Amino acid sequence: MDNTLFGYLDYAVYGTAVLVMLIGLYGAMVKKSLLKIVIGLSVIDSGLNLLIVAIGYYKGGTAPIFSQGFLDNFKSVSKMVDPVPQALVLTAIVIGFGVTAVALALVIRLYRHHGTLNIDEIKNLKW
Amino acid sequence: MVGTPVLFVAIPLLAAFLIPLLGMIWKELVRIVPGLVLTYLLILSVNLLNHVLVHGPIVEVIAGWVPPIGINLVFSAFSGFLVVLMEFLGLLVWAYSYRFKRNVDYEPALKYFLMLMMLITGSVGIVLTGDIFNMFVFIEITSISAYGLTAFYKGRNSAEASFKYVMMGSIASTFLLLAIMIIYSQLGTLNMADIANRIHTMKPAYKIISYIFFVTALGIEAEIFPLNGWAPDAYAEAPGPVGAAFAGIVVKAAVYAIIRYTYTIFDLSGTLNFLIIIGMITLIIAETAAIRQEKLKRMLAYSSIGQMGLVLVAFGFGTKEGVFAALFLMLNHAIIKSLLFFSGSYLVYNSTEKKIEEVNGMSKYLPITSLLFALGAFAIVGLPPFAGFWSKLSVMTAAADSNMILIMALVLIVSVVELVYYLRVVNRIYFFKKEASIKPHRPTINAMVVMLVLGAIILVIGFYPDAVTGILHKASASLMDKGQYIHHVLSLKQ
């Protein structure tokens, strides 16, 4: 096996996460439809969550659970992935879900009020 | 010991989620319970602050895990002062908005008071927490309830204002989490004291990136230019008392967070100059925008943004006098701007557009409210003998001590600009004829009491500033003493 290729692949997850965040940012900034903007915000969150999980990952690490299997292999494998980022991501996912729900509720209200989802046509407050 | 800091988070959260259940028993409980909880928390915070001023900071460890592993809350003189201020304002906002409209239905009142409780919990949590990830969580609690409160009225353009706020707030939270993860990936800790202790081992590039992300994220809540796009719309479209809650509670919490990161956590050189520069830009832009506003609440919102810029400038001096002046400004801004929002929303209560012209001749119909608005306007401009004079004076002396002549000149010019647009409103209240189409709305008794209390406080601080300066000096000393903060948190034993 070519080791250098897998060496690069270790970093690929960071690149992917940043790419996903940028795609989300593009959606939130450029798109005109309110729904697409909300989707974009949600995609940014997903990319960030991927990045955070990747930060806590060790190559060959096991799940951060004290099981018999982990204790048996303690000397040979000896590494768990960092559980803190995973816990943080769990919180961040829940918060992101809440924000998306609020945003969608507002989109429904805006649609009822203006009869359109196009952000250019909703400018009572001068966007 | 009279209580622990953890009650500031636990009790209002519990109360907020119990309110709907209690409301099923007796509908009036929805309105009464928040007041009882906030009264208790105010008494508790005053007691704890008295304790802290004598015995030094209280560090509360959650679930027995000692820092840097566990979560901790720090009640120092600095954070304690802000907690007292926030709980006090929270209580006033509650008292003002108790039946803020006649015949408010059960359900809107339920949502309103629930979100108000969450807003205060989150803001107090930001100030008390000693852990950057918990700060993120509290900021999200605050923001989500702020989105809800902005969108409270169905008839107005509040959904639009709120959506704008959601977009900025959502991207802000992404930046905040990114900054937190940069620090975590470099240092492997989330505890603020531990980070402050070991930040010098971090590479400068990472430090700068994460600091910029922090300031960008928190700057949105703290209304720093150019991140303040949400603020005027949110203030204008939210209910009147919520504007006071934003100006007095949410923004103060965000400014606290920026200051905590700048003074305690990061040891970057040049951040203080950075604060001065962004503060000055915010001040100039906001005051020039305020003078052009046609709607009363938007004008108050821009004035609020300008004051926050001045607070950042004062913090940017980096001297003890500067921090003292900034804290004095924060206190005065919280009190005076709340009074302006409270009285201003009655002045434009029955008009649809809420324009400044619509306050014409209100002094004949709402004499006390008009008088209090004028009092607030004079106080925030900095005329003696009102409270705002002393805070502007302390900014000037702090600037003089640091040899910053330019800033002294700027503060004077800005005061003149403020005088122009506030006097314009006061002039209309007293010397113009009322338009027949607008019917003034008399304040409720509780709103009147709240406004009179605020007016009395402005006069008391104005005539006798020593009433608060002692606490402010101790609070600023506690902020400046970084070593003591780290020592108090990290020296805990199980």
Contacts between the chains, C-beta under 8 A, distances in Angstrom:
chain1	res1	chain2	res2	distance
A	21	B	174	7.6
A	25	B	171	7.9
A	28	B	167	6.8
A	28	B	171	7.1
A	34	B	163	7.3
A	37	B	167	6.8
A	41	B	167	6.9
A	41	B	170	4.7
A	41	B	171	7.3
A	44	B	170	7.6
A	44	B	171	7.1
A	44	B	174	5.3
A	45	B	170	7.8
A	45	B	174	6.7
A	48	B	174	5.6
A	48	B	177	5.8
A	48	B	178	6.4
A	51	B	178	7.8
A	51	B	181	6.9
A	52	B	177	7.2
A	52	B	181	5.2
A	55	B	181	5.8
A	55	B	184	7.0
A	55	B	185	4.7
A	84	B	184	7.2
A	84	B	190	7.5
A	85	B	181	7.3
A	85	B	184	7.1
A	88	B	133	5.9
A	88	B	180	7.9
A	88	B	181	7.9
A	88	B	184	8.0
A	91	B	133	7.7
A	91	B	137	6.3
A	92	B	177	5.9
A	95	B	137	7.2
A	95	B	140	4.7
A	95	B	173	7.2
A	98	B	140	7.6
A	98	B	144	5.8
A	99	B	140	7.5
A	99	B	143	7.9
A	99	B	144	6.6
A	99	B	166	6.7
A	99	B	169	7.5
A	99	B	170	5.3
A	99	B	173	7.3
A	102	B	144	6.1
A	102	B	147	5.3
A	102	B	148	7.0
A	102	B	166	6.2
A	103	B	163	6.9
A	103	B	166	4.8
A	103	B	167	7.8
A	103	B	170	7.2
A	106	B	147	7.6
A	106	B	151	6.1
A	106	B	159	5.1
A	106	B	162	5.4
A	106	B	163	4.6
A	106	B	166	6.3
A	107	B	163	7.2
A	109	B	151	6.9
A	109	B	154	7.5
A	109	B	159	4.0
A	110	B	159	5.0
A	110	B	160	6.4
A	110	B	163	6.3
A	113	B	157	7.9
A	113	B	159	6.3
A	113	B	160	7.9
A	122	B	160	6.0
A	124	B	157	4.6
A	124	B	160	6.0
A	125	B	157	5.5
A	125	B	160	5.2
A	125	B	161	6.0
A	125	B	164	7.4
A	125	B	233	4.9
A	125	B	237	7.7
A	127	B	164	7.4
